[in-house]
């Protein structure tokens, strides 16, 4: 589990010179230097002249003089043990929705037979599941900012369990679709709120390590789901898949109720106290308006990082979705459980990558803090994922696709490359998600929500398109397309590491100019 690396080093470094806190004099894109919320134009603190980026560097991996920035103490609210407990609960919850997105894959023929329809239509329900996972962040992100993390997570777990029961009991195809969609809409909350909670309790130089554990649930879920589904459908009814899902959701509800504290630093809902009902409604709408999430993609750094995350998820689901249709004929497998075993390879890769991916991202941040003489720039974190996104994962996809297409290598080759790409993804996701938490800390929940919205829309596209595409052009060429998307995303991420800081400064300048013009206009009126 992630370690707290903020313990004092007075005894061991008593003679070292005192280094002043490093302050980046570039406020977050949505605030000017006087503390004005530039989305609304209200003065929050007239005495605020600089916005400190909350950070902390550790001397654990790379020898350097540690530093504290203003406001760093806010991350000491919870003990190390309590933080481990919180991350464990969040990781388990993050396992549910992604797992539910793939458990049905091993049972598609059986579900289709029950409802007297085709496997293509059942796969369409899975694409809709992913689509609604992509749409719901517009709702959950702002809600988590207004009402806090704990209650949002708890209500999501309760509704997730209820809709899972509905799916298990669905009497016809229409109700099956509806309850799957509703389950997906609730499930994304676990991912949004989980990432935001970790941003609340861990320093920027520690977050990626914690997030890698969180992502172990997010990524192992889709890989383990088909294996569980294959085992169940081999011996029981496919409906038992959703009863298992219900039981896990009930357990998650209990965990959230007893072991998940409120972590948010400031709930906007306190600003509603004493206001009239009409004013409360107006403020609530301005805070929870889904367009707040969509508008974030006006900024190229967030758009490019969102596309990078999307390329990884598109690759993951386009790899996992057609396994039963691609692997079974290639290796003459006959039962769901046999093809389900192939999902173990990427799942083990995700688990193995958990131990190293986040630590690698945090180590990269500390390395660049040293290079910049104590200054932390959020974009430096993205450097840790470039090689994996631009070379390792695309290479694995090409080998996987063309070895299956050309009947080369036997079973070990696709298993090995699926494992390697699983490890490589855990060297990418912690870096990308932690950047979303770092770059706009006061709106981190919304930034993460926007990132998940885009990535699961692409996941829905990959889920819906992979089978028709494989049938039309073959698994080799479809894997080539996926590899090309990954390489393009790596280039976009590289541009963020080079020019992202300048883009943020330019955004700030334009916002300040706009605010100045508004103030001058009011003054002359």
Phi and psi in degrees as a GROMACS rama.xvg file:
@    title "Ramachandran Plot"
@    xaxis  label "Phi"
@    yaxis  label "Psi"
@TYPE xy
-63.2834  145.37  UNK-2
-104.663  146.421  UNK-3
-75.9974  125.35  UNK-4
-117.809  32.0484  UNK-5
-109  9.69708  UNK-6
-62.4684  147.067  UNK-7
-65.7196  146.929  UNK-8
-116.644  31.2683  UNK-9
-61.0285  -43.4039  UNK-10
-68.146  -37.9987  UNK-11
-87.9567  -19.2141  UNK-12
-127.103  37.8413  UNK-13
-64.13  -28.6839  UNK-14
-96.8161  3.02564  UNK-15
-77.1761  149.883  UNK-16
-68.3061  149.658  UNK-17
-80.9954  129.724  UNK-18
-107.247  130.334  UNK-19
-69.3834  149.821  UNK-20
-58.9735  139.459  UNK-21
-83.242  127.488  UNK-22
-121.726  123.213  UNK-23
-85.2326  119.286  UNK-24
-86.9994  38.0431  UNK-25
-120.962  99.3592  UNK-26
-64.0132  169.102  UNK-27
-63.4736  150.066  UNK-28
-54.9406  -23.0135  UNK-29
-98.7761  7.40387  UNK-30
-132.519  139.9  UNK-31
-88.7389  179.612  UNK-32
-71.4328  -9.61872  UNK-33
-101.696  12.6827  UNK-34
81.067  21.8422  UNK-35
-86.5515  129.218  UNK-36
-74.8597  106.849  UNK-37
-76.4496  -12.4476  UNK-38
-76.4203  -28.4383  UNK-39
-119.231  -21.4767  UNK-40
81.0824  15.8146  UNK-41
-96.6699  143.625  UNK-42
-81.8512  118.276  UNK-43
-93.154  -38.0515  UNK-44
-154.068  99.4526  UNK-45
-65.2459  -14.6447  UNK-46
-95.1747  0.638954  UNK-47
-85.9434  118.566  UNK-48
-107.698  -24.7004  UNK-49
-135.292  143.938  UNK-50
-103.078  116.945  UNK-51
-82.1542  131.106  UNK-52
-82.9424  116.94  UNK-53
-71.5029  121.358  UNK-54
-155.758  167.125  UNK-55
-157.139  135.611  UNK-56
-110.406  147.195  UNK-57
-116.069  151.296  UNK-58
-96.51  21.1879  UNK-59
-70.0078  -46.0271  UNK-60
-99.7655  -40.758  UNK-61
-120.756  125.11  UNK-62
-65.7989  119.214  UNK-63
-163.344  166.248  UNK-64
-78.3181  120.52  UNK-65
-69.7037  159.058  UNK-66
-140.957  154.892  UNK-67
-118.084  141.163  UNK-68
-107.931  162.365  UNK-69
-56.8521  135.638  UNK-70
85.4478  2.98021  UNK-71
-64.0815  -25.6284  UNK-72
-65.4537  -17.012  UNK-73
-63.9358  -22.0362  UNK-74
-83.5864  -0.563818  UNK-75
-96.0574  10.4409  UNK-76
-61.321  -36.9463  UNK-77
-111.641  147.338  UNK-78
-71.6875  165.666  UNK-79
-58.7001  -42.9407  UNK-80
-63.3856  -41.9475  UNK-81
-65.0353  -38.1252  UNK-82
-63.216  -41.6566  UNK-83
-60.1582  -42.285  UNK-84
-62.0096  -44.7029  UNK-85
-62.5978  -47.0172  UNK-86
-62.3513  -38.1477  UNK-87
-62.6573  -44.7901  UNK-88
-63.4921  -44.6026  UNK-89
-64.4401  -39.2312  UNK-90
-64.3668  -40.7709  UNK-91
-64.4614  -44.4134  UNK-92
-63.1575  -37.6838  UNK-93
-67.7424  -17.1389  UNK-94
-71.626  -28.3924  UNK-95
-68.5851  -59.787  UNK-96
-64.0301  -45.5088  UNK-97
-62.8745  -37.7491  UNK-98
-62.1344  -43.6409  UNK-99
-64.6585  -21.0605  UNK-100
-74.0284  -18.3016  UNK-101
-124.167  -11.5124  UNK-102
-59.0645  -32.1892  UNK-103
-76.1653  -14.0196  UNK-104
-60.071  -39.2364  UNK-105
-73.7674  -12.0866  UNK-106
-115.551  14.313  UNK-107
-54.8946  -48.7907  UNK-108
-60.3956  -38.189  UNK-109
-69.4574  -41.5667  UNK-110
-65.2671  -42.031  UNK-111
-61.0036  -39.5289  UNK-112
-66.3725  -38.339  UNK-113
-61.6296  -40.6414  UNK-114
-99.791  8.98702  UNK-115
55.2528  50.4062  UNK-116
-136.556  -165.271  UNK-117
-106.49  158.852  UNK-118
-62.9446  -32.0497  UNK-119
-61.3057  -40.2948  UNK-120
-69.4276  -37.3922  UNK-121
-66.0081  -38.5312  UNK-122
-64.0058  -30.6917  UNK-123
-63.7221  -35.226  UNK-124
-63.6584  -34.2264  UNK-125
-69.9057  -36.5627  UNK-126
-64.3142  -40.2696  UNK-127
-64.5843  -37.0791  UNK-128
-56.6233  -48.1477  UNK-129
-66.8528  -37.8557  UNK-130
-61.8508  -44.0507  UNK-131
-73.8248  -25.2707  UNK-132
-63.9932  -30.9574  UNK-133
-78.3438  -30.6636  UNK-134
-82.6223  -33.4134  UNK-135
-65.6939  -26.037  UNK-136
-57.8112  -26.9825  UNK-137
-61.2517  -24.7245  UNK-138
-93.0438  -49.7436  UNK-139
-70.9189  -35.3925  UNK-140
-59.1515  -56.3483  UNK-141
-62.7814  -36.8305  UNK-142
-60.7451  -41.2986  UNK-143
-63.8268  -31.4488  UNK-144
-72.1853  -34.8489  UNK-145
-82.5973  -49.2294  UNK-146
-104.494  -1.15518  UNK-147
96.4229  172.512  UNK-148
-86.1636  -43.3275  UNK-149
-60.3454  -53.5097  UNK-150
-69.6662  -33.16  UNK-151
-63.5967  -44.8119  UNK-152
-64.8442  -42.1035  UNK-153
-65.9474  -45.5084  UNK-154
-64.713  -37.3735  UNK-155
-62.3052  -41.5094  UNK-156
-63.8508  -40.3485  UNK-157
-63.8892  -47.9839  UNK-158
-67.8206  -35.3588  UNK-159
-60.605  -42.7016  UNK-160
-64.1191  -43.0625  UNK-161
-63.2143  -43.3865  UNK-162
-73.6688  -26.1501  UNK-163
-66.133  -38.5309  UNK-164
-61.578  -43.0445  UNK-165
-59.5834  -39.4749  UNK-166
-66.1671  -41.7204  UNK-167
-63.1981  -31.503  UNK-168
-99.0166  1.45442  UNK-169
-52.2026  119.778  UNK-170
-81.7229  -20.0451  UNK-171
-145.095  174.093  UNK-172
-64.4319  -39.177  UNK-173
-61.5047  -46.7767  UNK-174
-67.2081  -33.3522  UNK-175
-60.0704  -46.6385  UNK-176
-60.8672  -47.2691  UNK-177
-62.34  -47.3176  UNK-178
-70.3317  -32.0864  UNK-179
-63.2065  -43.6363  UNK-180
-63.7047  -44.4608  UNK-181
-65.153  -37.1914  UNK-182
-61.9459  -43.6288  UNK-183
-62.4008  -41.153  UNK-184
-61.0254  -37.6576  UNK-185
-75.271  -37.1257  UNK-186
-64.7844  -31.8372  UNK-187
-64.8583  -24.5423  UNK-188
-56.5575  -36.2642  UNK-189
-59.1951  -37.5602  UNK-190
-76.2494  -42.5902  UNK-191
-66.5861  -52.9418  UNK-192
-67.3824  -36.5473  UNK-193
-60.641  -48.5208  UNK-194
-61.3324  -41.3466  UNK-195
-65.6733  -39.5867  UNK-196
-59.6579  -42.7006  UNK-197
-65.3125  -37.9062  UNK-198
-63.9564  -28.5727  UNK-199
-72.1403  -33.5023  UNK-200
-109.751  -11.4406  UNK-201
-117.553  143.131  UNK-202
-65.2981  156.129  UNK-203
-56.23  -34.3298  UNK-204
-81.9891  1.46466  UNK-205
-117.952  -13.1026  UNK-206
-64.7893  -41.2027  UNK-207
-63.2236  -35.9294  UNK-208
-62.4009  -45.4724  UNK-209
-64.9326  -40.9124  UNK-210
-65.7897  -30.657  UNK-211
-64.2982  -36.0207  UNK-212
-68.9616  -40.3535  UNK-213
-60.1461  -42.7149  UNK-214
-72.8411  -14.8748  UNK-215
-59.4123  -37.354  UNK-216
-72.6479  -43.1682  UNK-217
-61.1525  -37.99  UNK-218
-96.3363  -32.6443  UNK-219
-69.0978  -31.8783  UNK-220
-53.8743  -54.0912  UNK-221
-62.8284  -29.6086  UNK-222
-79.9925  -37.3465  UNK-223
-80.0702  -27.0122  UNK-224
-53.6773  -51.6604  UNK-225
-63.6466  -32.2711  UNK-226
-64.9831  -47.0955  UNK-227
-61.2407  -43.3749  UNK-228
-62.4572  -39.7564  UNK-229
-64.4987  -41.7837  UNK-230
-63.6664  -45.529  UNK-231
-65.0905  -46.9544  UNK-232
-72.1645  -19.9011  UNK-233
-71.2533  -34.1074  UNK-234
-115.08  -19.9276  UNK-235
-133.455  -174.471  UNK-236
-75.867  150.64  UNK-237
-62.3357  -23.7607  UNK-238
-64.0369  -25.5115  UNK-239
-66.1035  -21.7105  UNK-240
-58.6559  -43.5623  UNK-241
-81.0751  -21.8272  UNK-242
-70.3048  -37.22  UNK-243
-62.3528  -44.1726  UNK-244
-58.7568  -40.3492  UNK-245
-63.056  -45.7999  UNK-246
-60.4047  -41.4941  UNK-247
-65.3376  -38.1413  UNK-248
-66.9671  -38.7033  UNK-249
-63.4974  -41.4456  UNK-250
-63.3494  -39.8223  UNK-251
-62.9354  -37.8706  UNK-252
-60.6868  -43.673  UNK-253
-63.3185  -43.6962  UNK-254
-61.1772  -45.1867  UNK-255
-64.1986  -36.8492  UNK-256
-66.1074  -40.074  UNK-257
-104.975  -21.2344  UNK-258
-125.526  2.08409  UNK-259
-111.359  106.453  UNK-260
-81.9248  170.779  UNK-261
-75.3145  129.128  UNK-262
-112.613  -16.4932  UNK-263
-62.5362  143.045  UNK-264
-76.7062  -32.487  UNK-265
-153.213  120.716  UNK-266
-92.2842  125.787  UNK-267
-65.2997  -20.6371  UNK-268
-60.4206  -23.0448  UNK-269
-65.7132  -22.6389  UNK-270
-73.3739  -10.9432  UNK-271
-83.2952  -15.4516  UNK-272
-63.9528  130.527  UNK-273
86.4021  -4.68507  UNK-274
-87.6561  156.221  UNK-275
-68.982  159.326  UNK-276
-57.8465  -41.3955  UNK-277
-65.5205  -39.1228  UNK-278
-69.3424  -37.8246  UNK-279
-61.1241  -45.3917  UNK-280
-62.1729  -39.6767  UNK-281
-65.0924  -44.5586  UNK-282
-65.8349  -43.59  UNK-283
-58.4077  -42.6602  UNK-284
-65.5351  -40.3842  UNK-285
-65.1676  -31.726  UNK-286
-80.6901  -36.3781  UNK-287
-104.661  5.35371  UNK-288
-57.587  121.468  UNK-289
-57.6208  -24.0023  UNK-290
-66.179  -21.1602  UNK-291
-58.9773  -38.2557  UNK-292
-72.4761  -45.0331  UNK-293
-64.4659  -39.1855  UNK-294
-63.8361  -19.0221  UNK-295
-60.9817  -25.1297  UNK-296
-80.981  9.17848  UNK-297
-70.749  -17.3317  UNK-298
-101.547  122.163  UNK-299
-60.7991  -34.6283  UNK-300
-64.1845  -40.8638  UNK-301
-71.6157  -36.848  UNK-302
-64.7091  -45.4607  UNK-303
-66.885  -40.4625  UNK-304
-67.561  -35.4176  UNK-305
-63.0101  -41.0106  UNK-306
-66.8652  -35.4593  UNK-307
-63.7953  -46.3178  UNK-308
-61.2121  -38.6078  UNK-309
-64.9876  -37.7918  UNK-310
-64.0628  -36.218  UNK-311
-68.3559  -43.0673  UNK-312
-71.7915  -38.8663  UNK-313
-57.88  -44.8842  UNK-314
-62.609  -42.9247  UNK-315
-63.7704  -48.2281  UNK-316
-76.5714  -30.7031  UNK-317
-73.1581  -19.6158  UNK-318
-81.8042  -43.8534  UNK-319
-79.5835  -36.2911  UNK-320
-59.8389  -47.0545  UNK-321
-91.929  13.3445  UNK-322
-56.1675  -44.9737  UNK-323
-64.3116  -32.9551  UNK-324
-83.9427  -22.385  UNK-325
-98.6299  -47.4206  UNK-326
-73.785  -43.9093  UNK-327
-56.5401  -50.1505  UNK-328
-65.9745  -35.6201  UNK-329
-65.2307  -40.1555  UNK-330
-112.683  13.1513  UNK-331
58.6119  44.9093  UNK-332
-87.2986  149.516  UNK-333
-120.753  -19.3264  UNK-334
-118.985  154.777  UNK-335
-58.8681  -36.3185  UNK-336
-67.9322  -30.1655  UNK-337
-66.8178  -47.4156  UNK-338
-69.1648  -30.4163  UNK-339
-61.7037  -29.2457  UNK-340
-63.5638  -25.8385  UNK-341
-67.5091  -21.2062  UNK-342
-74.3682  -13.3702  UNK-343
-65.1657  -35.6521  UNK-344
-60.0316  -56.4941  UNK-345
-64.7125  -33.3997  UNK-346
-61.2938  -43.3572  UNK-347
-65.586  -35.127  UNK-348
-62.5272  -43.7776  UNK-349
-62.3873  -41.9488  UNK-350
-65.7558  -44.2243  UNK-351
-63.9216  -41.7788  UNK-352
-64.9616  -24.2323  UNK-353
-55.6322  -35.7416  UNK-354
-75.8623  -14.9539  UNK-355
-127.39  -32.4205  UNK-356
-60.8743  -50.9875  UNK-357
-65.5996  -39.6486  UNK-358
-63.3237  -36.9619  UNK-359
-64.028  -41.7993  UNK-360
-64.9958  -44.7644  UNK-361
-65.6844  -36.4072  UNK-362
-64.31  -39.1605  UNK-363
-62.6977  -40.8321  UNK-364
-61.0458  -47  UNK-365
-65.6982  -34.4449  UNK-366
-62.0158  -44.1923  UNK-367
-77.1197  -24.7545  UNK-368
-62.5556  -41.8028  UNK-369
-62.1571  -44.7947  UNK-370
-63.0273  -31.8251  UNK-371
-96.4318  17.6551  UNK-372
57.1891  45.9712  UNK-373
95.0854  0.684489  UNK-374
-96.1987  133.538  UNK-375
-103.882  126.346  UNK-376
-116.626  122.271  UNK-377
-54.5197  -35.0448  UNK-378
-66.0091  -22.3162  UNK-379
-61.3472  -28.9066  UNK-380
-60.5278  -33.7818  UNK-381
-67.0451  -18.6093  UNK-382
-62.3708  -24.2306  UNK-383
-69.9913  -18.4543  UNK-384
-106.21  -4.95421  UNK-385
-62.3676  -47.0921  UNK-386
-64.2847  -41.0326  UNK-387
-69.0481  -40.5793  UNK-388
-75.9632  -34.391  UNK-389
-91.5966  -16.4466  UNK-390
-133.028  -52.3683  UNK-391
-66.1249  -53.9887  UNK-392
-67.7968  -45.1681  UNK-393
-58.521  -39.8195  UNK-394
-61.5771  -41.5494  UNK-395
-63.3162  -40.5952  UNK-396
-65.3455  -39.7108  UNK-397
-64.8911  -44.8792  UNK-398
-63.8027  -44.0778  UNK-399
-60.3661  -52.8867  UNK-400
-63.2095  -47.1749  UNK-401
-79.1102  -26.1512  UNK-402
-68.2063  -37.1082  UNK-403
-69.469  -44.1867  UNK-404
-62.1763  -43.1708  UNK-405
-97.2215  5.37933  UNK-406
60.031  50.3717  UNK-407
-120.729  145.022  UNK-408
92.5364  -15.3143  UNK-409
69.2157  -168.379  UNK-410
-66.7863  -39.2686  UNK-411
-58.5931  -36.971  UNK-412
-62.7022  -54.2109  UNK-413
-62.8555  -32.4844  UNK-414
-64.0105  -44.3203  UNK-415
-64.8  -46.5761  UNK-416
-70.2566  -30.8033  UNK-417
-66.4661  -36.5578  UNK-418
-65.5103  -46.1567  UNK-419
-63.5261  -43.6141  UNK-420
-66.9851  -29.0474  UNK-421
-64.602  -44.1213  UNK-422
-61.3065  -45.4582  UNK-423
-62.6432  -35.3628  UNK-424
-63.0137  -33.4412  UNK-425
-74.3122  -8.69783  UNK-426
-90.9581  -4.64389  UNK-427
-108.377  -51.0439  UNK-428
-59.5192  -45.832  UNK-429
-58.7297  -38.4535  UNK-430
-65.4342  -47.1965  UNK-431
-66.0205  -44.224  UNK-432
-70.7358  -36.7071  UNK-433
-67.2805  -33.6393  UNK-434
-59.4911  -41.3182  UNK-435
-61.5328  -34.453  UNK-436
-74.7455  -33.8975  UNK-437
-80.6606  -37.9797  UNK-438
-73.0468  -30.0232  UNK-439
-140.643  79.5388  UNK-440
-64.3403  -34.2287  UNK-441
-75.622  -13.6048  UNK-442
-126.069  31.0963  UNK-443
-59.6152  -38.3552  UNK-444
-62.3258  -38.8806  UNK-445
-72.4595  -38.2491  UNK-446
-64.2225  -44.6515  UNK-447
-62.757  -40.1394  UNK-448
-60.9336  -43.5372  UNK-449
-62.9912  -37.777  UNK-450
-64.7416  -44.6143  UNK-451
-67.5912  -35.3306  UNK-452
-58.1406  -48.7171  UNK-453
-68.3042  -42.1004  UNK-454
-66.631  -37.1835  UNK-455
-81.7841  -19.9352  UNK-456
-66.1219  -41.1766  UNK-457
-69.7767  -33.5988  UNK-458
-62.5608  -40.7613  UNK-459
-62.922  -40.1677  UNK-460
-62.9235  -45.2632  UNK-461
-63.9911  -40.9992  UNK-462
-63.794  -42.437  UNK-463
-75.2234  -33.3113  UNK-464
-91.3924  -21.2045  UNK-465
-63.295  -47.6032  UNK-466
-64.9542  -50.066  UNK-467
-59.4876  -37.9591  UNK-468
-68.046  -42.7836  UNK-469
-62.0154  -40.5902  UNK-470
-67.6403  -31.6065  UNK-471
-84.4796  -45.4251  UNK-472
-118.124  -8.04366  UNK-473
94.9638  155.868  UNK-474
-68.6564  -26.9402  UNK-475
-65.3231  -50.9533  UNK-476
-70.1669  -34.5676  UNK-477
-65.6276  -38.5608  UNK-478
-65.5769  -33.249  UNK-479
-65.3498  -41.0725  UNK-480
-61.628  -44.2956  UNK-481
-62.0674  -41.2248  UNK-482
-64.245  -39.0434  UNK-483
-63.3955  -40.0387  UNK-484
-61.3481  -42.1776  UNK-485
-63.8859  -44.3487  UNK-486
-63.8154  -41.6506  UNK-487
-61.4129  -41.89  UNK-488
-65.3805  -35.67  UNK-489
-63.2984  -39.7119  UNK-490
-64.2537  -43.2526  UNK-491
-62.0519  -40.5945  UNK-492
-64.9232  -38.5186  UNK-493
-61.3009  -39.6387  UNK-494
-63.3807  -32.3758  UNK-495
-67.4863  -39.2856  UNK-496
-65.0165  -28.4619  UNK-497
-87.5643  -48.2154  UNK-498
-113.657  -1.25494  UNK-499
-59.5551  -41.0309  UNK-500
-64.4311  -40.6243  UNK-501
-63.8094  -38.2129  UNK-502
-61.5186  -41.948  UNK-503
-63.7859  -41.491  UNK-504
-65.2648  -38.0555  UNK-505
-66.1916  -40.6455  UNK-506
-60.3268  -44.6775  UNK-507
-61.1832  -44.1218  UNK-508
-61.6959  -44.7342  UNK-509
-64.3477  -38.9451  UNK-510
-64.6779  -41.1143  UNK-511
-65.2304  -41.7665  UNK-512
-62.8266  -41.8906  UNK-513
-63.5026  -42.6976  UNK-514
-66.1006  -39.0237  UNK-515
-62.9587  -43.3797  UNK-516
-61.6977  -39.4451  UNK-517
-64.2988  -42.6793  UNK-518
-66.9001  -38.6514  UNK-519
-65.4752  -37.8234  UNK-520
-66.117  -40.3864  UNK-521
-66.1474  -38.881  UNK-522
-66.7352  -33.6593  UNK-523
-82.2533  -13.862  UNK-524
